[in-house]
Amino acid sequence: MDGRTKEARAFKAKAGKSEQELLADIRDRHKVMSEDDRHNRIDSLEDVRFVNLPGAQWSENMKTYRGDRPCYEYNKVRVRCKRVVNDMRDNRPAGKVRAVEGGDVDIAEIYEGLIRNIWNVSHADNATDYAAEYQVEGGMGCWRIRTEYSDDSAFTQDIIIEGIENPFQLYTDPSARDFMKRDAEDWIYTERISYKAYERKYGKQAEKVDFEVDNEFEDDYDDEWTDEETVRIAEYWYKIPHKKDLWLLDDGTVVDSEADEATPEVEARVKDIRTVKTHKIMMVVASGAAILEGPVEWAGHYFPWVMVHGEFKNIEGRNYWWGLVRHAKDAQRNYNISKTSIAETIAQAPKSKYWATSTQAAGHTDEWAEADKKNFPYQLYEADPKAPGPPIRMGAADVPVALMQQAAIDNEDLKDVMGLPDASMGNEGGEKSGRAIYARQQQGAIATFNYPDNMSKAVEYTMELLIDLIPEIYDTERELRVLGIDGKEAYKRVNQVTFDERSGKQVRINDLSMGKYDVTVTSGPNFSTLRQEAAETYSNFGQQFPEMMAIAGDLIMKSMDLPYADEIAERMQSMLPPQIQQTLNDESEMPPEIQQMMQQAQAAMQQVQEHGQLVQAAAQELEEEKSLNAQQKAEIKAEVAGIDKAQAQFDAHMAKEMLKLIQTKAGITTQEANLTVKGAEVKEAATQAGVALDEREDGAMDMTTQGR
């Protein structure tokens, strides 16, 4: 059992608590936390049962009173809870990391991509979805952050987001006032583990004694058989006071005296010292008899627990929280009673019967007795002069109208109490215009907006915890996978130590410990949904504005979830106009040879344009001369037309060659020879065009002289 290190023992002794004293503190704190929140948890557990367990919507007193009579359930609260939860799934919160107080924009992007990767690897959506179920139904859900080694052969660790199956096992400081419990002084998490897991982790000699809890709702939550096969343990997380010094160096830099950078050389440059009162986060694992693990120091500065409520109020100094079901249970019970009464009345109502005289029924009573079971083609009867006509069939008793009306009223009450009208559930209403339908749907979204909004705040707090923890866990040189908003992978090397020749010192590239960063979170459709909507919208634009495909066809194709969409987009990108190609491909990233060839080609095109302008100016001057005869005018016009044609052909040729050059990527040596040949052809074409224009210009000038 006692595999703890000497450092852990020393730290515990420094905290001034013996093992038995610490164990007694854990029991006392658990009692305080559970007693303060007992009323909420009992009501919340009843709400969760009310939604999910068949038979839970009828009280035991009502079941006893009704005896063998039916107790039907028409569970509408579950569907409405699913409506809110699934809307939260469809519009997941997405966070963005921003650099503040010396933070770097590039490192902020690394943080954001790394958090997406942690979220993806941890399957954190499962944790938040499960918490959302409890948040909406019972009023409280939760999850945690933990660390684990990358693999069995490494010392590096990774951060994991983990869901909590039973939120009633998590307790927090009742004096905490912050909505996300940022100011809590301690947390307790209890769980049951099997005997085999207990022995494997703490040794066979470790005494199997349950950590004592005095909560009937927590005991009821566990299956009865687990009492003999499992043992309850508790994680206790708490703060201890801690002091540290901040050093102000001669260059204005602030260094933590406990950081790795606080070397003797750095200490010699200290200009001023500030003592800071802070805390450390500690954790121990306890059973009912002993401390099994710890105390162990947590790497972060905050507790790794996230608790999200549905609605939260402090009434007369006492905290209350609840979900969507709490105030809808009475309406659901009334609806069940009304519908059960209707079904019961119909079942007990006498069936329709024939009324006949003894003369009419004589000899046919056996057939009439089976008429309600068999489909006879006809019914025989004897004529009775005293009662002319056939026997009369009397109808069954009708269901009382009051029961039907009451059921309808109870159904409307249920919608009103939960704030979810028919339109928000997808049912067709009396609205005709799109604006009216949207406004009606928004009624339900606004009435239940606090649930997704609180979930967004919980996700935001989770990202704050990750930003605090990342530089402590990813503190060595590593290559990390980061994910973009579209799920594309990239790999970034962080905390890389290199030698800066300019300063003559070692520097760290992508240092995750430098600067401060904060988070902003928004909720909306996920990337796949947005991509589908974008593809549909862009396709409609492409039909209305065909010219859009010529300048953005590659982007439109990328937005479509089709086979080979990316390959087609790349080919369409290669056919974009030269101006867009030049924007997409920064010239500074091209080899110098390609840049020089492009500059020469552009100069040749400019020279052609200048020659054309000179000839046109000469022609204009000739046009103004009255002595110019018609033949000379025709010759000059033909010359100008020839120049325009030559220039147009040259422009097309140059655009084609420039497109090929722009698409050439730096470092592809196999294409350099071809580029050189094409560059020579471009220069030769420009030279020939220039010579031809010179000759035509001289001819035009000679004609000008002759005309004069």
QUIRAFEN-V722238 format. One record per backbone hydrogen bond with DSSP energy under -0.5 kcal/mol. NH is the residue of the N-H (numbers start at 0). CO is the residue of the C=O. If there is no record, write none. Layout:
[[NH CO] [NH CO]]
//
This chain:
[[2 0] [8 4] [9 5] [10 6] [11 7] [12 8] [13 9] [14 10] [15 12] [16 11] [21 17] [22 18] [23 19] [24 20] [25 21] [26 22] [27 23] [28 24] [29 25] [30 26] [31 27] [32 28] [33 29] [34 30] [35 31] [36 32] [37 33] [37 34] [40 36] [41 37] [42 38] [43 39] [44 40] [45 41] [46 42] [47 43] [48 44] [49 45] [50 46] [51 47] [52 48] [53 51] [55 52] [57 54] [62 58] [63 59] [64 60] [65 61] [66 62] [68 65] [74 72] [75 73] [79 75] [80 76] [81 77] [82 78] [83 79] [84 80] [85 81] [86 82] [87 83] [88 84] [89 85] [90 86] [91 88] [93 521] [95 519] [97 517] [99 515] [107 103] [108 104] [109 105] [110 106] [111 107] [112 108] [113 109] [114 110] [115 111] [116 112] [117 113] [118 114] [119 115] [120 116] [121 117] [122 118] [122 119] [123 118] [125 122] [126 122] [127 123] [128 124] [129 125] [130 126] [131 127] [132 128] [133 129] [134 130] [135 131] [136 132] [137 133] [138 133] [139 133] [140 307] [142 305] [143 161] [144 303] [145 159] [147 157] [149 155] [153 150] [157 147] [159 145] [161 143] [161 159] [163 141] [164 162] [166 164] [168 165] [169 166] [170 187] [172 185] [175 172] [180 177] [183 180] [186 236] [187 170] [188 234] [189 168] [190 232] [192 230] [194 228] [197 193] [198 194] [199 195] [200 196] [201 197] [202 198] [205 202] [208 206] [210 231] [211 209] [218 214] [219 215] [220 216] [221 217] [225 222] [226 223] [227 224] [228 224] [229 225] [230 192] [232 190] [233 285] [234 188] [235 233] [235 283] [236 186] [236 234] [237 281] [238 184] [239 279] [241 277] [243 275] [245 273] [246 254] [247 271] [248 246] [248 252] [249 268] [251 248] [254 246] [256 244] [258 255] [261 258] [262 260] [266 262] [267 263] [268 265] [269 266] [270 247] [271 247] [273 245] [275 243] [277 241] [277 275] [279 239] [281 237] [281 279] [282 295] [283 235] [284 292] [285 233] [286 289] [287 208] [291 284] [291 289] [292 284] [295 282] [297 280] [304 302] [305 142] [307 140] [309 138] [310 321] [312 319] [314 312] [314 317] [315 313] [317 314] [319 312] [321 310] [323 135] [324 135] [327 324] [328 324] [328 325] [331 327] [332 328] [333 329] [334 330] [335 331] [336 332] [337 333] [338 334] [339 335] [340 336] [341 337] [342 338] [343 339] [344 340] [345 341] [346 342] [347 343] [348 344] [352 393] [354 391] [355 353] [360 356] [361 357] [361 358] [363 360] [364 360] [367 363] [368 364] [369 365] [369 366] [370 367] [372 369] [373 369] [375 373] [381 359] [386 383] [391 354] [393 352] [393 391] [396 349] [402 399] [403 399] [404 400] [405 401] [406 402] [407 403] [408 404] [409 405] [410 406] [411 407] [412 408] [413 409] [414 410] [415 411] [416 412] [417 413] [418 414] [419 414] [424 420] [424 421] [425 422] [426 421] [436 432] [437 433] [438 434] [439 435] [440 436] [441 437] [442 438] [442 439] [443 439] [443 440] [444 440] [445 441] [446 442] [447 443] [448 445] [450 447] [451 447] [452 448] [453 449] [454 450] [455 451] [456 452] [457 453] [458 454] [459 455] [460 456] [461 457] [462 458] [463 459] [464 460] [465 461] [466 462] [467 463] [468 464] [469 465] [470 466] [471 468] [472 468] [473 469] [474 472] [477 475] [477 493] [479 477] [479 491] [481 489] [482 112] [483 487] [486 483] [489 481] [491 479] [493 477] [493 491] [494 509] [495 508] [497 495] [497 506] [499 497] [499 504] [500 498] [503 499] [504 499] [506 497] [508 495] [508 506] [510 507] [511 509] [513 510] [515 99] [517 97] [519 95] [521 93] [523 91] [525 89] [529 525] [530 526] [531 527] [532 528] [533 529] [534 530] [535 531] [536 532] [537 533] [538 534] [539 535] [540 536] [541 537] [542 538] [543 539] [544 540] [547 544] [548 545] [549 545] [549 546] [550 546] [550 547] [551 547] [552 548] [555 551] [556 552] [557 553] [558 554] [559 556] [561 559] [564 561] [567 563] [568 564] [569 565] [570 566] [571 567] [572 568] [573 569] [574 571] [575 572] [580 576] [581 577] [582 578] [583 579] [584 580] [585 583] [588 585] [589 586] [594 590] [595 591] [596 592] [597 593] [598 594] [599 595] [600 596] [601 597] [602 598] [603 599] [604 600] [605 601] [606 602] [607 603] [608 604] [609 605] [610 606] [611 607] [612 608] [613 609] [614 610] [615 611] [616 612] [617 613] [618 614] [619 615] [620 616] [621 617] [622 618] [623 619] [624 620] [624 621] [625 623] [627 624] [632 628] [633 629] [634 630] [635 631] [636 632] [637 633] [638 634] [639 635] [640 636] [641 637] [642 638] [643 639] [644 640] [645 641] [646 642] [647 643] [648 644] [649 645] [650 646] [651 647] [652 648] [653 649] [654 650] [655 651] [656 652] [657 653] [658 654] [659 655] [660 656] [661 657] [662 658] [663 659] [663 660] [667 664] [668 666] [670 667] [671 668] [674 670] [675 671] [676 672] [677 673] [678 674] [679 675] [680 676] [681 677] [682 678] [683 679] [684 680] [685 681] [686 682] [687 683] [688 684] [689 685] [690 686] [691 687] [692 688] [693 689] [694 690] [695 691] [696 692] [697 693] [698 694] [699 695] [700 696] [701 697] [702 698] [703 699] [704 700] [705 701] [706 702] [707 703]]
//
